[in-house]
């Protein structure tokens, strides 16, 4: 089996999901007349959304100072409100690791049934995750991974490698179709030393390599508009000609686009990352460099709350044979272009 086939299998394994929300919607039912199943087995399609035992869910995430993080918190809250049997207790978002640990410890002391934690720093929050698990409180680890599996009952998050691979395949296909030889391809990372950034870059590089392409210019930002504009301005000065550019994060992408407009550049194709509504609107307009974005859906937070409820009620996912919720769920990264953008607009978040 050749490398391209292997890479494509790695990227597209498990596709068919728009996000965990789609998966979980298939595993539970909103039908009000679904009868409960008197069995220890996972309920068959129909029963999981029916009101049941109350579940107290504690929620902790970083501060909503970023469009994607803001959408995480909003979607978690909105999902919890759908269930009369869920008592949702969220603590104030914090980018201070010690403060987030203290807040999670407060939720542990309240004896919530399940915790949903998106850690500011997965390594730093691992011990408090373990503390909760040892206290009998199940933990759903959202997105940023704890350093030990002992810290959580279930992990759910995006596919960072797949995100980069999707961007790389799209650019490779577009540039190949245009007959571009030896293209100059740039990459605007988020925070360079984060494992998630490194995974995204690896996926991007390996996908490009299947077409014989490589990254020519790489800069790192900080997932902010200001940093995106600054590093892209420097990048454009260093690269008088580009054929393609991938920006890891649609929030910082606002700054990336500002730098591009300021420089008066339009000779290349740009791909975004995460799936913001701002970028989808530009893709639909099709009037500038922005041609695609690859998703990293904040709907994962809603799905984490849904999983927490199932775990708290000792239920499984009814479309699966197994009796319990899986230990790990990785979302696929979809490529949004002008051909399919209308399908995704309702899922976009505001940067």
C-alpha positions in Angstrom: 0.0 0.0 0.0 1.5 3.4 -1.0 2.0 6.4 1.3 -0.8 8.4 -0.3 -3.3 5.5 0.4 -2.1 5.2 4.0 -2.3 8.9 4.6 -5.8 9.1 3.1 -7.0 6.2 5.2 -5.6 7.9 8.3 -7.3 11.1 7.5 -10.7 9.7 6.4 -11.1 6.8 8.8 -14.4 7.2 10.5 -15.7 10.0 8.2 -19.4 10.5 7.7 -19.6 12.6 10.9 -20.0 16.4 10.9 -18.8 16.2 14.4 -19.6 14.3 17.6 -23.0 15.9 17.6 -23.9 13.9 14.5 -22.6 10.7 16.1 -24.5 11.2 19.3 -27.6 12.2 17.5 -27.6 8.8 15.9 -27.0 7.2 19.2 -29.8 8.8 21.1 -33.3 9.8 20.2 -35.5 12.8 20.6 -38.7 10.9 20.1 -40.9 11.6 23.1 -42.8 8.3 22.9 -39.7 6.2 23.1 -40.3 3.6 25.8 -37.5 2.8 28.3 -35.9 -0.6 28.1 -36.0 -2.7 31.2 -32.5 -4.1 30.8 -29.0 -3.6 32.0 -28.0 -3.4 28.3 -27.6 -0.1 26.4 -31.0 1.1 25.3 -31.9 0.5 21.7 -32.4 3.5 19.4 -35.0 5.6 21.1 -34.6 5.7 24.9 -31.5 7.7 25.8 -32.9 11.2 25.5 -36.0 10.4 27.6 -35.8 12.0 31.1 -34.1 9.9 33.7 -32.0 10.1 36.8 -30.7 13.6 37.6 -27.1 14.2 36.7 -25.1 17.0 38.1 -22.5 18.0 35.6 -19.6 20.3 36.5 -18.0 22.3 33.6 -14.6 24.0 33.4 -12.9 25.6 30.4 -10.4 28.4 29.6 -11.5 32.0 29.5 -13.7 32.8 26.4 -11.2 35.3 25.0 -11.2 33.5 21.6 -14.1 32.9 19.3 -13.6 29.1 19.3 -13.4 28.9 23.1 -16.4 31.2 23.4 -18.3 28.8 21.2 -17.2 25.8 23.3 -18.8 27.3 26.5 -21.9 28.5 24.7 -22.6 25.1 23.1 -22.0 23.2 26.3 -24.5 25.5 28.1 -27.1 25.2 25.3 -26.9 21.4 25.3 -27.3 21.2 29.0 -30.5 23.2 28.8 -32.1 20.6 26.6 -32.3 18.1 29.5 -34.5 18.6 32.5 -32.6 15.9 34.3 -29.2 17.8 34.0 -28.0 20.2 36.7 -25.3 22.1 34.9 -22.7 23.9 37.1 -20.1 25.9 35.2 -17.2 27.7 36.8 -15.8 30.9 35.4 -13.4 30.3 32.6 -9.7 30.9 33.4 -6.4 30.9 31.6 -4.6 30.6 34.9 -3.7 27.0 35.4 -3.7 27.2 39.2 -7.1 28.9 39.2 -8.6 26.3 37.0 -7.3 23.6 39.2 -8.8 25.3 42.2 -12.2 25.7 40.4 -12.2 22.0 39.5 -11.4 21.1 43.1 -14.4 23.2 44.1 -16.6 21.2 41.8 -15.2 18.0 43.3 -16.0 19.2 46.8 -19.6 19.8 45.6 -19.7 16.1 44.7 -21.0 16.6 41.2 -21.7 13.4 39.3 -19.6 14.0 36.2 -17.0 16.7 35.2 -16.5 18.0 31.7 -13.0 19.6 31.6 -11.3 21.4 28.7 -8.0 22.1 30.4 -6.0 25.2 29.6 -3.0 22.9 29.9 -3.7 19.2 29.7 -0.5 18.2 31.6 -1.1 20.6 34.4 -4.8 19.5 34.9 -4.1 15.8 34.9 -3.6 15.4 38.6 -6.9 17.1 39.5 -8.6 14.9 36.9 -7.2 11.8 38.6 -8.3 13.2 42.0 -11.9 13.5 40.6 -11.8 10.0 39.2 -10.5 8.6 42.5 -13.3 10.4 44.3 -15.8 8.5 42.1 -16.6 11.5 39.8 -16.4 10.5 36.2 -14.5 12.9 34.0 -15.0 13.8 30.3 -11.7 15.2 29.1 -12.6 17.7 26.3 -10.1 18.4 23.5 -6.7 19.1 25.2 -5.5 15.8 26.4 -4.5 14.9 29.9 -1.1 13.3 30.2 -2.5 10.1 31.9 -5.6 8.1 30.9 -6.3 7.8 34.7 -7.5 11.4 34.6 -10.7 10.7 32.6 -13.4 8.2 31.8 -13.7 9.4 28.2 -11.8 11.8 25.9 -13.5 13.6 23.0 -11.9 16.1 20.7 -10.8 17.1 17.3 -8.3 15.5 14.9 -5.4 17.8 14.7 -3.4 15.6 12.4 -6.4 15.1 10.2 -7.0 18.9 10.2 -3.6 19.5 8.8 -3.9 16.7 6.3 -7.2 18.0 5.0 -5.6 21.4 4.4 -2.6 19.8 2.7 -4.7 17.6 0.5 -6.9 20.5 -0.6 -4.0 22.7 -1.5 -2.1 19.8 -3.3 -5.2 19.0 -5.3 -5.9 22.7 -6.2 -2.3 23.5 -7.2 -1.9 20.3 -9.1 -5.1 21.0 -11.1 -3.7 24.4 -11.9 -0.5 22.8 -13.2 1.7 24.6 -10.7 5.2 23.2 -10.4 7.4 23.6 -7.3 4.8 25.8 -5.5 5.8 28.2 -2.7 3.5 27.2 0.2 3.3 29.0 3.5 2.0 28.0 6.9 0.9 30.2 9.7 0.8 28.1 12.8 -0.8 28.8 16.2 1.5 28.4 19.3 4.4 26.4 17.9 5.3 24.4 21.0 1.8 22.9 21.6 1.4 19.3 20.7 -1.8 20.1 18.8 0.1 22.6 16.6 2.8 20.1 15.9 0.2 17.5 15.0 -1.5 19.9 12.6 1.9 20.8 11.0 2.8 17.1 10.6 -0.5 16.3 8.9 -0.1 19.3 6.6 3.5 18.4 5.6 2.7 14.7 5.0 -0.3 15.5 2.9 1.7 17.9 0.7 4.4 15.4 0.4 2.1 13.0 -1.4 2.1 15.5 -4.3 5.8 16.1 -4.0 5.2 19.5 -2.4 6.7 21.0 0.8 6.2 23.9 3.1 8.5 26.8 2.0 7.8 29.4 4.7 6.5 28.8 8.2 5.7 31.3 10.9 4.0 30.9 14.3 1.3 33.1 15.9 -0.5 32.9 19.2 -4.1 32.2 18.1 -4.9 35.9 18.3 -5.9 38.4 15.6 -3.0 40.7 16.5 -0.3 38.0 16.3 -1.8 36.6 13.1 -1.5 40.0 11.5 2.0 40.7 12.7 3.6 37.3 11.7 1.8 37.3 8.3 3.0 40.8 7.5 6.6 39.6 8.1 5.9 36.4 6.1 4.6 38.4 3.1 7.7 40.6 3.1 10.0 37.6 3.2 8.0 35.8 0.4 7.4 38.1 -2.6 5.4 35.3 -4.3 3.2 32.5 -2.8 1.0 29.8 -4.4 -0.7 28.6 -1.2 -1.1 29.4 2.5 -2.6 27.5 5.3 -3.5 29.3 8.5 -4.2 27.0 11.5 -6.8 29.0 13.2 -9.7 31.1 11.9 -9.7 33.5 14.8 -6.1 34.5 14.2 -7.1 34.3 10.5 -8.8 37.7 10.8 -5.4 39.2 11.4 -3.8 37.0 8.6 -6.3 38.4 6.1 -5.8 42.0 7.4 -2.1 41.6 6.6 -2.8 40.2 3.2 -5.1 43.0 2.3 -2.7 45.6 3.6 0.1 44.1 1.5 -2.2 44.1 -1.6 -1.5 40.4 -2.2 -4.0 38.1 -4.1 -1.9 35.7 -6.1 -2.4 32.6 -3.9 -5.0 30.3 -2.4 -5.6 30.5 1.3 -7.1 27.7 3.6 -8.3 28.4 7.1 -8.7 26.3 10.1 -11.5 25.5 12.6 -14.6 26.6 10.6 -15.6 30.1 11.7 -18.7 31.7 10.2 -16.5 34.7 9.2 -14.4 32.5 7.0 -17.4 30.6 5.6 -18.9 33.9 4.5 -15.7 34.8 2.7 -15.6 31.3 1.1 -19.2 31.7 -0.1 -18.5 35.2 -1.5 -15.5 33.7 -3.4 -14.0 37.2 -4.0 -10.6 36.9 -2.4 -7.8 34.5 -1.4 -9.9 32.6 1.1 -11.1 29.4 -0.7 -11.5 26.8 2.0 -11.4 26.0 5.8 -11.0 22.7 7.6 -13.1 22.1 10.6 -12.3 21.7 14.3 -15.9 21.8 15.5 -16.7 23.5 18.9 -19.9 21.3 18.8 -17.6 18.8 20.6 -18.5 20.7 23.8 -22.2 19.9 23.3 -21.3 16.3 22.6 -19.2 16.2 25.8 -22.2 17.3 27.9 -24.3 14.7 26.1 -21.7 12.0 26.9 -21.5 13.2 30.5 -25.2 12.7 30.9 -25.0 9.2 29.5 -22.1 8.3 31.7 -23.9 9.8 34.8 -27.0 7.7 34.0 -24.9 4.6 33.4 -26.1 4.4 29.8 -24.2 3.5 26.6 -24.5 4.8 23.1 -27.5 3.0 21.7 -26.3 2.5 18.2 -23.3 0.6 19.5 -23.3 -3.0 20.7 -21.1 -2.2 23.7 -22.8 -1.3 27.0 -20.8 1.8 27.8 -19.7 5.1 26.3 -16.4 4.6 24.4 -13.2 5.7 26.1 -12.2 7.9 23.2 -14.0 9.8 20.4 -12.0 11.6 17.7 -14.0 13.9 15.4 -13.2 14.1 11.7 -12.0 17.3 10.0 -14.2 18.3 7.1 -13.1 20.5 4.2 -15.5 23.4 3.6 -15.4 25.0 0.1 -17.8 27.1 -1.9 -19.4 23.9 -3.2 -20.6 22.8 0.3 -20.4 25.9 2.5 -24.2 26.3 2.7 -24.3 22.9 4.6 -22.0 24.2 7.3 -22.9 27.8 7.8 -25.2 27.0 10.7 -22.4 25.2 12.5 -19.9 28.2 12.2 -18.9 30.3 15.1 -18.2 34.0 15.3 -14.5 35.0 15.5 
